């Protein structure tokens, strides 16, 4: 029994060592984050930037000139090039020029679209990093919970041996033996469930990092409570300044503003400059002198219904972009608020478990164990006190895991890393 008591106290001590966050993210997590930057969805998003960049040069370039060759004014009866003075072979070169401002506007629309994809990629990268960290801290929780459950099973095995021995010498009840075996079966069921969750989380983490889902990942980190306070107003302000998607929406709004300008410019005509040279037959009566011609032509923008619809479309897209940006801003503020609320709740729970509930539960278990040794309490009370302590230890680990998962959400929502999160002056970071 003394060994049993010593083993249980050691289990609690191992779980309560330290209350400080790691000075930096673990090497393993950093490696996973680097690998996640190259996962297929992010690589595809990055390639979209190159596609959009390539369209800029296409948009602000003049159309190709047009070269024409013609056999002009040949008599249909003889097809003789020396019969009439009008006959000749003509080469003509034409170049269309958009109305001033149109070409620049097209290039600007393409450039702003490229900016949208660039900032959207950066924001997507933040969200992938959040998913990696969330899976990482879930994995650490599950592995620590598995370790604790395995230790608890060993303690239950000692209890089973104890109850069986007491029953054999007539000092215990058969129902105590059965109850101990039942509780062990429940713990084994819990262990199997945790192991299944661990496998699923590991596969998710590997997938996010672009690895094979079956890749092994050995971890030696222990979750330790994060101590810090954050101001929601400062976080929301930082999000408005740092979150890449706000820059993406700025690019989108500018794109639609330029698109509206381009739609209005379409009311103005484009023009085409052309020049031609006609080769005439030397046998003509006038000696076959060659002809040179040049000219300027315009399109007539008379289909105003189509142009008015294009302007209305641009106006609607612009209003839509503003509304989407406003909605996104509201969603960011909400996510920051929710993540901070979850962090504060998890922090309070972790501290309550560390300083109050677990020490009290441990004292209760020790007292019950001592009383059981002198037959002052029933075995079921001892078993209940052990399982209560185990349950609170699991909840303590989960609260710490929830802290880090909430911080990961704060990072993604505000567009910041943890060490850049605006903290209150009286906060303490361990």
Secondary structure, 3 states (H helix, E strand, C coil): CHHHHHHHHHHHHHHHCCCCCCCCCCHHHHHHHHHHCCCHHHHHHHHHHHHHHHHHHHHCCCCCCEEEEEEECCCCCCCCCCCCCCCEEEEEEEEEECCCCHHHHHHHHHHHHHHHHHHHHHHHHHHHHHHHHHHHHHHHHHHHHHHHHHHHHHHHHHHHHHHHHHHHCCCCCHHHHHHHHHHHHHHHHHHHHHHHHHHHHHHHHHHHCCCCCCCCCCCCCCCCCCCCCECHHHHHHHHHHHCHHHHHHHHHHHHHHHHHHHHHHCCCCCEEEEEEEEECCCCCCCCCCCEEEEEEEECCCCCHHHHHHHHHHHHHHHHHHHHHHHHHHHHHHHHHHHHHHHHHHHHHHHHHHHHHHHHHHHHHHHHHHHHHHCCCCCHHHHHHHHHHHHHHHHHHHHHHHHHHHHHHHHHHHHCCCHHHCCECCCCCCC
